[in-house]
């Protein structure tokens, strides 16, 4: 009955607004749902500060797009795919949410995008790493924006293998993201002439890494790679330092390392660590200016995920402005047709599989002597061009590309 | 090198030692829980939060006041103990004598509040705390590299466990405590201040957790959520050992550390579940736990 009423109301409303572009924005409100880990392991890389980044983008639009009010709702996914599915379902079915932003743990994203596909709404994925999100799990209803495991595995492992790190031992977080990372890094290491001599799948999260570090140490591998993220990575790096891993000549390769992690570890422990990132706050005047704004609001420097949330939300709102519609497919098409040039990326573009491709960067953590402040943490060593950084469409298993 | 099921012996020795180190943490934490449950019949779900407070206090005291590790080892547990006494006095006392579920829910709520407030202030990426200079470095045992600090953890934890056990089971103070919880009216009649005794016991129990927290600060990442991970495991340890059994909690703690360490070697993905598997088996065979008294 209420459904019927709503249909009637909107029909009448549309009839009254004939000729107005607003007619195509559903309910004359653009509603954005921010779904992220707000309290657990991944809080600091996205979390509440990611919401601030989203709000900054909305504020830049004056809280309105094309005459329609922009509203934000938010939820803590607690890193649980079940919570994510039910929240997103409630949002799209009852609360008329048009777009879901944030999306951090890969397992959460895979569950959420499935619901978005059924409801034909849009998801802008920034927090997640798994490259499978635009491969076997691709949908016409989401865009993967900031980075992915494929891009991360190109940077750091290639550099380390070239420096002579031939044998690898991988510590993998035992869920979707870890598995994707392990697969991607194995491919890159082997392609460069290296060898994977062992791996361990550890529970997520693992508070104590000593046992796994000890096994990795005993393997005698040149490189111990961490296919995990957040507190798991910082825990593993701290434990490795304690057990003298680097003194014994082994290299630690953090594959998914965020600014928030390095900040937590400090330059004393993390110095020299090589990592791949999609963005760094101290790259140029544009990134610095935006980061200053962000820091004023949050008291912290933004991670690449925060920057990605801001940038992707701007692109989304621009697309609505350009098309006068908040229909998922119309907006997605417009976003794909528009190159991205802002503080986050230059000449970034969104491909048909939903992957946003842009330059990635190989960075090294500064030594305590080099670092001039709490957040002066990286030096950018090299740029990985967009075309090399992400999985080529020719190798894609995405149904939107293969047509199967 | 000789092998067992495809694992070199040297690696296995290393894992056993690591198991004992982690077991020492479990022992210290489950001991506090067992003391609180055994003497006060309170199911203390705030125990993980108290462990976290101990670690957080260590870092915060150092960052703001420059308090060093050795002072923190004493001061942090005392501060957390005071928090514990306040929780007991203002909250737990009001539900004394009610069903266990009340104390469980109340302490769980207290834990969530503490965790939430600190998460808002400090985030979850972890605070930095260095290993004290005396314990920097380690010794090569041939089969593994043993950091000095981890060796200290075993010594300190086991020493405190023994002292606690001795105090409760063998001294007059311990006898008062046990008697006071058995028949508080009679003890009141003898002129013993039982409510004070109860407050102090709860305070002491959470001090043990805070002490474990200080020990953990230099080696685990110190975050407001660190207690929630370990709490459930420690509860399982207490259940396996037998609810309320002081000695049982200590022995089971170390035993479970070793079981977990071995699982991490032979089948890592199961390592977070193995303790619960043991718990199920023990409950089926001995419902009162390995060291529990017959009900």
Contacts between the chains, C-beta under 8 A, distances in Angstrom:
chain1	res1	chain2	res2	distance
A	39	B	116	7.4
A	39	B	119	5.9
A	39	B	124	7.4
A	39	B	225	7.5
A	40	B	124	6.8
A	40	B	225	6.6
A	41	B	124	6.5
A	41	B	225	7.7
A	43	B	119	7.1
A	43	B	123	6.4
A	43	B	124	4.5
A	43	B	125	8.0
A	44	B	123	4.7
A	44	B	124	5.7
A	44	B	125	4.3
A	174	B	268	7.9
A	174	B	269	5.2
A	200	B	268	4.9
A	201	B	268	5.9
A	201	B	269	5.1
A	202	B	264	7.9
A	202	B	268	5.5
A	202	B	269	7.6
A	202	B	271	7.4
A	203	B	268	7.6
A	203	B	269	6.6
A	203	B	271	5.9
A	203	B	272	3.7
A	203	B	273	7.9
A	205	B	229	6.7
A	206	B	271	8.0
A	206	B	272	7.4
A	207	B	220	6.0
A	207	B	226	6.8
A	207	B	229	4.9
A	207	B	230	6.5
A	208	B	22	5.8
A	208	B	220	6.8
A	210	B	18	5.0
A	210	B	21	7.2
A	210	B	22	7.6
A	210	B	150	7.5
A	211	B	15	5.9
A	211	B	18	4.9
A	211	B	19	7.7
A	211	B	22	8.0
A	211	B	261	5.6
A	211	B	264	4.0
A	211	B	265	7.1
A	211	B	271	7.8
A	212	B	264	6.6
A	212	B	268	7.0
A	214	B	11	7.2
A	214	B	14	4.9
A	214	B	15	6.8
A	214	B	18	6.2
A	214	B	144	6.0
A	215	B	11	6.3
A	215	B	15	7.7
A	215	B	264	7.8
A	215	B	265	6.8
A	217	B	145	7.3
A	218	B	8	7.0
A	218	B	10	6.9
A	218	B	11	4.8
A	218	B	14	7.1
A	218	B	144	7.8
A	230	B	125	7.7
A	231	B	124	6.8
A	231	B	125	7.2
A	231	B	126	6.3
A	231	B	221	5.7
A	231	B	223	6.6
A	234	B	125	6.8
A	234	B	126	5.6
A	234	B	221	5.2
A	235	B	126	7.9
A	235	B	220	6.7
A	235	B	221	5.2
A	238	B	219	7.2
A	238	B	220	7.9
A	238	B	221	6.4
A	239	B	219	7.2
A	242	B	131	7.0
A	242	B	138	7.9
A	242	B	147	5.0
A	242	B	149	7.0
A	242	B	150	7.8
A	242	B	219	6.2
A	243	B	138	7.5
A	243	B	145	5.5
A	243	B	147	6.2
A	244	B	137	7.9
A	244	B	138	6.3
A	244	B	145	5.2
A	244	B	147	7.5
A	248	B	145	7.6
A	260	B	123	7.6
A	260	B	125	4.8
A	261	B	125	6.3
A	263	B	125	6.8
A	264	B	125	3.7
A	264	B	126	4.5
A	264	B	127	7.4
A	264	B	128	6.8
A	264	B	221	7.0
A	265	B	128	7.3
A	266	B	128	5.0
A	268	B	130	7.6
A	269	B	128	7.9
